[in-house]
């Protein structure tokens, strides 16, 4: 299985503070759930314990919305939540 990341998803990753390895791990081991428009969502929490935009957070949650193409997953967009 290969995980591809579309340019839109890469832009969102940069804006929201997600790293490529976090996105890949989220698809590989994260909680899988159905999403709108026939997409699949993946969710995974990472230990963060860092500052993001001037505030300290201990957890970073990555959500990846993807479509399946053959045996591969293609990330359409990425959301990041800090808490």
N, CA, C and O atoms as a printed pandas DataFrame, in Angstrom:
     atom_number atom_name residue_name chain_id  residue_number  x_coord  y_coord  z_coord
0              1         N          UNK        A               1    0.844   -1.178    0.000
1              2        CA          UNK        A               1    0.000    0.000    0.000
2              3         C          UNK        A               1    0.893    1.246    0.000
3              4         O          UNK        A               1    1.832    1.365    0.788
4              5         N          UNK        A               2    0.572    2.152   -0.897
5              6        CA          UNK        A               2    1.263    3.431   -0.969
6              7         C          UNK        A               2    0.285    4.527   -0.573
7              8         O          UNK        A               2   -0.907    4.439   -0.869
8              9         N          UNK        A               3    0.784    5.550    0.092
9             10        CA          UNK        A               3   -0.044    6.682    0.468
10            11         C          UNK        A               3    0.461    7.890   -0.304
11            12         O          UNK        A               3    1.596    8.334   -0.127
12            13         N          UNK        A               4   -0.403    8.409   -1.162
13            14        CA          UNK        A               4   -0.074    9.579   -1.974
14            15         C          UNK        A               4   -0.764   10.792   -1.372
15            16         O          UNK        A               4   -1.843   10.677   -0.791
16            17         N          UNK        A               5   -0.142   11.946   -1.511
17            18        CA          UNK        A               5   -0.703   13.168   -0.942
18            19         C          UNK        A               5   -0.871   14.194   -2.063
19            20         O          UNK        A               5    0.105   14.612   -2.686
20            21         N          UNK        A               6   -2.090   14.585   -2.305
21            22        CA          UNK        A               6   -2.381   15.567   -3.352
22            23         C          UNK        A               6   -1.879   16.947   -2.943
23            24         O          UNK        A               6   -1.731   17.227   -1.754
24            25         N          UNK        A               7   -1.617   17.807   -3.921
25            26        CA          UNK        A               7   -1.112   19.155   -3.617
26            27         C          UNK        A               7   -1.996   19.935   -2.638
27            28         O          UNK        A               7   -1.477   20.631   -1.765
28            29         N          UNK        A               8   -3.312   19.829   -2.771
29            30        CA          UNK        A               8   -4.208   20.524   -1.838
30            31         C          UNK        A               8   -3.941   20.073   -0.401
31            32         O          UNK        A               8   -3.863   20.897    0.511
32            33         N          UNK        A               9   -3.801   18.758   -0.207
33            34        CA          UNK        A               9   -3.532   18.227    1.128
34            35         C          UNK        A               9   -2.183   18.727    1.648
35            36         O          UNK        A               9   -2.058   19.041    2.832
36            37         N          UNK        A              10   -1.183   18.805    0.786
37            38        CA          UNK        A              10    0.134   19.320    1.210
38            39         C          UNK        A              10    0.050   20.772    1.659
39            40         O          UNK        A              10    0.699   21.164    2.629
40            41         N          UNK        A              11   -0.748   21.569    0.955
41            42        CA          UNK        A              11   -0.942   22.963    1.360
42            43         C          UNK        A              11   -1.604   23.043    2.728
43            44         O          UNK        A              11   -1.182   23.824    3.581
44            45         N          UNK        A              12   -2.641   22.235    2.939
45            46        CA          UNK        A              12   -3.332   22.233    4.235
46            47         C          UNK        A              12   -2.395   21.757    5.348
47            48         O          UNK        A              12   -2.432   22.283    6.461
48            49         N          UNK        A              13   -1.558   20.762    5.047
49            50        CA          UNK        A              13   -0.599   20.267    6.040
50            51         C          UNK        A              13    0.314   21.399    6.496
51            52         O          UNK        A              13    0.540   21.581    7.693
52            53         N          UNK        A              14    0.834   22.153    5.539
53            54        CA          UNK        A              14    1.746   23.243    5.861
54            55         C          UNK        A              14    1.039   24.315    6.696
55            56         O          UNK        A              14    1.596   24.799    7.681
56            57         N          UNK        A              15   -0.182   24.686    6.310
57            58        CA          UNK        A              15   -0.946   25.697    7.040
58            59         C          UNK        A              15   -1.279   25.261    8.460
59            60         O          UNK        A              15   -1.318   26.079    9.379
60            61         N          UNK        A              16   -1.522   23.955    8.630
61            62        CA          UNK        A              16   -2.056   23.453    9.895
62            63         C          UNK        A              16   -1.044   22.742   10.773
63            64         O          UNK        A              16   -1.379   22.297   11.871
64            65         N          UNK        A              17    0.190   22.628   10.303
65            66        CA          UNK        A              17    1.249   22.082   11.142
66            67         C          UNK        A              17    1.388   20.574   11.139
67            68         O          UNK        A              17    1.910   20.011   12.101
68            69         N          UNK        A              18    0.943   19.904   10.098
69            70        CA          UNK        A              18    1.083   18.439   10.016
70            71         C          UNK        A              18    2.328   18.084    9.208
71            72         O          UNK        A              18    2.650   18.740    8.218
72            73         N          UNK        A              19    3.013   17.045    9.643
73            74        CA          UNK        A              19    4.187   16.548    8.930
74            75         C          UNK        A              19    3.786   15.362    8.059
75            76         O          UNK        A              19    2.829   14.651    8.366
76            77         N          UNK        A              20    4.523   15.156    6.974
77            78        CA          UNK        A              20    4.199   14.064    6.059
78            79         C          UNK        A              20    4.217   12.713    6.766
79            80         O          UNK        A              20    3.353   11.875    6.508
80            81         N          UNK        A              21    5.181   12.487    7.648
81            82        CA          UNK        A              21    5.250   11.203    8.340
82            83         C          UNK        A              21    4.055   10.998    9.273
83            84         O          UNK        A              21    3.634    9.863    9.494
84            85         N          UNK        A              22    3.499   12.096    9.828
85            86        CA          UNK        A              22    2.306   11.979   10.664
86            87         C          UNK        A              22    1.084   11.590    9.825
87            88         O          UNK        A              22    0.254   10.789   10.256
88            89         N          UNK        A              23    0.986   12.160    8.638
89            90        CA          UNK        A              23   -0.126   11.836    7.746
90            91         C          UNK        A              23   -0.054   10.368    7.332
91            92         O          UNK        A              23   -1.064    9.665    7.343
92            93         N          UNK        A              24    1.122    9.916    6.975
93            94        CA          UNK        A              24    1.300    8.517    6.570
94            95         C          UNK        A              24    0.956    7.572    7.719
95            96         O          UNK        A              24    0.250    6.583    7.523
96            97         N          UNK        A              25    1.454    7.876    8.913
97            98        CA          UNK        A              25    1.173    7.013   10.066
98            99         C          UNK        A              25   -0.319    7.009   10.395
99           100         O          UNK        A              25   -0.867    5.977   10.784
100          101         N          UNK        A              26   -0.972    8.154   10.242
101          102        CA          UNK        A              26   -2.402    8.234   10.506
102          103         C          UNK        A              26   -3.179    7.296    9.596
103          104         O          UNK        A              26   -4.098    6.614   10.050
104          105         N          UNK        A              27   -2.820    7.255    8.316
105          106        CA          UNK        A              27   -3.507    6.350    7.384
106          107         C          UNK        A              27   -3.159    4.895    7.690
107          108         O          UNK        A              27   -4.012    4.016    7.570
108          109         N          UNK        A              28   -1.927    4.639    8.078
109          110        CA          UNK        A              28   -1.494    3.259    8.333
110          111         C          UNK        A              28   -2.101    2.668    9.603
111          112         O          UNK        A              28   -2.520    1.511    9.604
112          113         N          UNK        A              29   -2.154    3.458   10.697
113          114        CA          UNK        A              29   -2.555    2.881   11.985
114          115         C          UNK        A              29   -3.722    3.591   12.659
115          116         O          UNK        A              29   -4.185    3.151   13.712
116          117         N          UNK        A              30   -4.202    4.674   12.072
117          118        CA          UNK        A              30   -5.250    5.466   12.708
118          119         C          UNK        A              30   -6.614    4.810   12.664
119          120         O          UNK        A              30   -6.838    3.832   11.950
120          121         N          UNK        A              31   -7.517    5.376   13.446
121          122        CA          UNK        A              31   -8.916    4.948   13.452
122          123         C          UNK        A              31   -9.522    5.290   12.095
123          124         O          UNK        A              31   -9.377    6.412   11.610
124          125         N          UNK        A              32  -10.191    4.334   11.492
125          126        CA          UNK        A              32  -10.787    4.513   10.168
126          127         C          UNK        A              32  -12.284    4.766   10.343
127          128         O          UNK        A              32  -12.946    4.083   11.125
128          129         N          UNK        A              33  -12.822    5.761    9.604
129          130        CA          UNK        A              33  -14.248    6.053    9.707
130          131         C          UNK        A              33  -14.780    6.543    8.366
131          132         O          UNK        A              33  -14.034    7.128    7.581
132          133         N          UNK        A              34  -16.074    6.308    8.094
133          134        CA          UNK        A              34  -16.649    6.774    6.832
134          135         C          UNK        A              34  -16.785    8.290    6.828
135          136         O          UNK        A              34  -17.075    8.902    7.856
136          137         N          UNK        A              35  -16.573    8.881    5.669
137          138        CA          UNK        A              35  -16.681   10.334    5.522
138          139         C          UNK        A              35  -17.609   10.659    4.352
139          140         O          UNK        A              35  -18.022    9.770    3.607
140          141         N          UNK        A              36  -17.921   11.908    4.206
141          142        CA          UNK        A              36  -18.826   12.342    3.135
142          143         C          UNK        A              36  -18.220   12.124    1.755
143          144         O          UNK        A              36  -17.006   12.001    1.591
144          145         N          UNK        A              37  -19.095   12.082    0.789
145          146        CA          UNK        A              37  -18.724   11.989   -0.625
146          147         C          UNK        A              37  -17.957   10.711   -0.956
147          148         O          UNK        A              37  -17.141   10.698   -1.878
148          149         N          UNK        A              38  -18.218    9.632   -0.203
149          150        CA          UNK        A              38  -17.568    8.352   -0.475
150          151         C          UNK        A              38  -16.115    8.283   -0.062
151          152         O          UNK        A              38  -15.401    7.360   -0.454
152          153         N          UNK        A              39  -15.676    9.230    0.710
153          154        CA          UNK        A              39  -14.283    9.237    1.182
154          155         C          UNK        A              39  -14.167    8.461    2.485
155          156         O          UNK        A              39  -15.163    8.099    3.111
156          157         N          UNK        A              40  -12.939    8.219    2.867
157          158        CA          UNK        A              40  -12.649    7.548    4.134
158          159         C          UNK        A              40  -11.810    8.483    4.985
159          160         O          UNK        A              40  -10.872    9.112    4.495
160          161         N          UNK        A              41  -12.155    8.570    6.263
161          162        CA          UNK        A              41  -11.378    9.374    7.192
162          163         C          UNK        A              41  -10.502    8.489    8.057
163          164         O          UNK        A              41  -10.855    7.352    8.370
164          165         N          UNK        A              42   -9.362    9.027    8.434
165          166        CA          UNK        A              42   -8.442    8.360    9.353
166          167         C          UNK        A              42   -8.084    9.375   10.429
167          168         O          UNK        A              42   -7.852   10.547   10.131
168          169         N          UNK        A              43   -8.040    8.922   11.684
169          170        CA          UNK        A              43   -7.769    9.825   12.810
170          171         C          UNK        A              43   -6.743    9.179   13.730
171          172         O          UNK        A              43   -6.831    7.992   14.045
172          173         N          UNK        A              44   -5.764    9.982   14.159
173          174        CA          UNK        A              44   -4.752    9.480   15.086
174          175         C          UNK        A              44   -4.254   10.632   15.956
175          176         O          UNK        A              44   -4.050   11.745   15.470
176          177         N          UNK        A              45   -4.060   10.354   17.247
177          178        CA          UNK        A              45   -3.522   11.339   18.183
178          179         C          UNK        A              45   -2.022   11.125   18.359
179          180         O          UNK        A              45   -1.555    9.994   18.498
180          181         N          UNK        A              46   -1.283   12.219   18.351
181          182        CA          UNK        A              46    0.164   12.201   18.566
182          183         C          UNK        A              46    0.487   13.009   19.805
183          184         O          UNK        A              46   -0.149   14.029   20.070
184          185         N          UNK        A              47    1.473   12.557   20.566
185          186        CA          UNK        A              47    1.983   13.355   21.677
186          187         C          UNK        A              47    2.664   14.564   21.061
187          188         O          UNK        A              47    3.498   14.416   20.167
188          189         N          UNK        A              48    2.322   15.753   21.525
189          190        CA          UNK        A              48    2.854   16.982   20.931
190          191         C          UNK        A              48    3.739   17.729   21.919
191          192         O          UNK        A              48    4.927   17.912   21.656
192          193         N          UNK        A              49    3.188   18.165   23.049
193          194        CA          UNK        A              49    3.932   18.833   24.118
194          195         C          UNK        A              49    4.816   19.957   23.587
195          196         O          UNK        A              49    5.991   20.053   23.941
196          197         N          UNK        A              50    4.247   20.803   22.739
197          198        CA          UNK        A              50    4.984   21.914   22.135
198          199         C          UNK        A              50    4.078   23.131   22.009
199          200         O          UNK        A              50    2.898   23.089   22.358
200          201         N          UNK        A              51    4.652   24.207   21.507
201          202        CA          UNK        A              51    3.905   25.431   21.248
202          203         C          UNK        A              51    3.394   25.407   19.806
203          204         O          UNK        A              51    4.091   24.968   18.891
204          205         N          UNK        A              52    2.170   25.886   19.626
205          206        CA          UNK        A              52    1.621   26.089   18.283
206          207         C          UNK        A              52    0.909   27.429   18.303
207          208         O          UNK        A              52   -0.055   27.628   19.042
208          209         N          UNK        A              53    1.395   28.333   17.490
209          210        CA          UNK        A              53    0.826   29.686   17.384
210          211         C          UNK        A              53    0.670   30.357   18.742
211          212         O          UNK        A              53   -0.368   30.935   19.062
212          213         N          UNK        A              54    1.739   30.259   19.531
213          214        CA          UNK        A              54    1.805   30.968   20.799
214          215         C          UNK        A              54    1.123   30.309   21.984
215          216         O          UNK        A              54    1.027   30.918   23.050
216          217         N          UNK        A              55    0.650   29.093   21.827
217          218        CA          UNK        A              55   -0.019   28.404   22.927
218          219         C          UNK        A              55    0.524   26.984   23.064
219          220         O          UNK        A              55    0.827   26.329   22.066
220          221         N          UNK        A              56    0.643   26.516   24.297
221          222        CA          UNK        A              56    1.169   25.181   24.581
222          223         C          UNK        A              56    0.061   24.142   24.444
223          224         O          UNK        A              56   -1.027   24.294   25.000
224          225         N          UNK        A              57    0.363   23.075   23.689
225          226        CA          UNK        A              57   -0.568   21.952   23.522
226          227         C          UNK        A              57    0.176   20.654   23.804
227          228         O          UNK        A              57    1.387   20.562   23.601
228          229         N          UNK        A              58   -0.557   19.663   24.271
229          230        CA          UNK        A              58    0.049   18.387   24.628
230          231         C          UNK        A              58   -0.291   17.275   23.639
231          232         O          UNK        A              58    0.394   16.253   23.589
232          233         N          UNK        A              59   -1.344   17.475   22.859
233          234        CA          UNK        A              59   -1.774   16.462   21.903
234          235         C          UNK        A              59   -2.066   17.115   20.566
235          236         O          UNK        A              59   -2.633   18.205   20.502
236          237         N          UNK        A              60   -1.671   16.435   19.500
237          238        CA          UNK        A              60   -1.992   16.861   18.137
238          239         C          UNK        A              60   -2.788   15.728   17.499
239          240         O          UNK        A              60   -2.314   14.595   17.414
240          241         N          UNK        A              61   -4.000   16.043   17.051
241          242        CA          UNK        A              61   -4.828   15.041   16.384
242          243         C          UNK        A              61   -4.836   15.333   14.886
243          244         O          UNK        A              61   -5.165   16.436   14.450
244          245         N          UNK        A              62   -4.467   14.327   14.124
245          246        CA          UNK        A              62   -4.438   14.441   12.668
246          247         C          UNK        A              62   -5.637   13.681   12.112
247          248         O          UNK        A              62   -5.889   12.538   12.496
248          249         N          UNK        A              63   -6.370   14.317   11.212
249          250        CA          UNK        A              63   -7.435   13.655   10.470
250          251         C          UNK        A              63   -7.096   13.762    8.989
251          252         O          UNK        A              63   -6.847   14.852    8.474
252          253         N          UNK        A              64   -7.089   12.636    8.323
253          254        CA          UNK        A              64   -6.798   12.574    6.895
254          255         C          UNK        A              64   -8.053   12.068    6.197
255          256         O          UNK        A              64   -8.630   11.055    6.591
256          257         N          UNK        A              65   -8.466   12.779    5.164
257          258        CA          UNK        A              65   -9.593   12.343    4.345
258          259         C          UNK        A              65   -9.016   11.898    3.013
259          260         O          UNK        A              65   -8.317   12.649    2.333
260          261         N          UNK        A              66   -9.329   10.643    2.653
261          262        CA          UNK        A              66   -8.664   10.021    1.506
262          263         C          UNK        A              66   -9.650    9.213    0.668
263          264         O          UNK        A              66  -10.757    8.887    1.095
264          265         N          UNK        A              67   -9.196    8.906   -0.543
265          266        CA          UNK        A              67   -9.930    7.998   -1.421
266          267         C          UNK        A              67   -9.001    6.847   -1.769
267          268         O          UNK        A              67   -7.781    6.999   -1.822
268          269         N          UNK        A              68   -9.599    5.713   -2.001
269          270        CA          UNK        A              68   -8.831    4.514   -2.340
270          271         C          UNK        A              68   -8.711    4.422   -3.861
271          272         O          UNK        A              68   -9.701    4.528   -4.584
272          273         N          UNK        A              69   -7.485    4.225   -4.327
273          274        CA          UNK        A              69   -7.224    4.019   -5.749
274          275         C          UNK        A              69   -6.453    2.711   -5.884
275          276         O          UNK        A              69   -5.237    2.669   -5.693
276          277         N          UNK        A              70   -7.172    1.652   -6.214
277          278        CA          UNK        A              70   -6.545    0.326   -6.248
278          279         C          UNK        A              70   -6.135   -0.067   -4.845
279          280         O          UNK        A              70   -6.967   -0.107   -3.938
280          281         N          UNK        A              71   -4.857   -0.357   -4.662
281          282        CA          UNK        A              71   -4.328   -0.712   -3.336
282          283         C          UNK        A              71   -3.773    0.496   -2.593
283          284         O          UNK        A              71   -3.321    0.367   -1.455
284          285         N          UNK        A              72   -3.802    1.656   -3.215
285          286        CA          UNK        A              72   -3.226    2.868   -2.642
286          287         C          UNK        A              72   -4.297    3.767   -2.032
287          288         O          UNK        A              72   -5.474    3.682   -2.382
288          289         N          UNK        A              73   -3.865    4.629   -1.115
289          290        CA          UNK        A              73   -4.714    5.673   -0.563
290          291         C          UNK        A              73   -4.182    7.011   -1.058
291          292         O          UNK        A              73   -2.972    7.230   -1.099
292          293         N          UNK        A              74   -5.098    7.909   -1.435
293          294        CA          UNK        A              74   -4.729    9.247   -1.874
294          295         C          UNK        A              74   -5.353   10.244   -0.906
295          296         O          UNK        A              74   -6.576   10.346   -0.808
296          297         N          UNK        A              75   -4.505   10.974   -0.193
297          298        CA          UNK        A              75   -4.971   11.970    0.775
298          299         C          UNK        A              75   -5.499   13.182    0.025
299          300         O          UNK        A              75   -4.794   13.778   -0.790
300          301         N          UNK        A              76   -6.743   13.538    0.307
301          302        CA          UNK        A              76   -7.398   14.672   -0.333
302          303         C          UNK        A              76   -7.189   15.942    0.488
303          304         O          UNK        A              76   -6.859   16.997   -0.055
304          305         N          UNK        A              77   -7.384   15.829    1.798
305          306        CA          UNK        A              77   -7.162   16.968    2.683
306          307         C          UNK        A              77   -6.785   16.475    4.072
307          308         O          UNK        A              77   -6.977   15.306    4.407
308          309         N          UNK        A              78   -6.247   17.382    4.869
309          310        CA          UNK        A              78   -5.756   17.044    6.206
310          311         C          UNK        A              78   -6.237   18.104    7.191
311          312         O          UNK        A              78   -6.100   19.301    6.938
312          313         N          UNK        A              79   -6.797   17.662    8.309
313          314        CA          UNK        A              79   -7.177   18.552    9.392
314          315         C          UNK        A              79   -6.283   18.272   10.599
315          316         O          UNK        A              79   -5.848   17.141   10.817
316          317         N          UNK        A              80   -6.018   19.315   11.373
317          318        CA          UNK        A              80   -5.200   19.159   12.566
318          319         C          UNK        A              80   -5.910   19.845   13.714
319          320         O          UNK        A              80   -6.350   20.988   13.582
320          321         N          UNK        A              81   -6.025   19.156   14.838
321          322        CA          UNK        A              81   -6.610   19.722   16.041
322          323         C          UNK        A              81   -5.571   19.624   17.158
323          324         O          UNK        A              81   -4.911   18.598   17.325
324          325         N          UNK        A              82   -5.442   20.695   17.907
325          326        CA          UNK        A              82   -4.507   20.730   19.027
326          327         C          UNK        A              82   -5.295   20.839   20.315
327          328         O          UNK        A              82   -6.242   21.619   20.416
328          329         N          UNK        A              83   -4.894   20.047   21.301
329          330        CA          UNK        A              83   -5.514   20.156   22.635
330          331         C          UNK        A              83   -4.575   19.648   23.682
331          332         O          UNK        A              83   -4.910   19.655   24.867
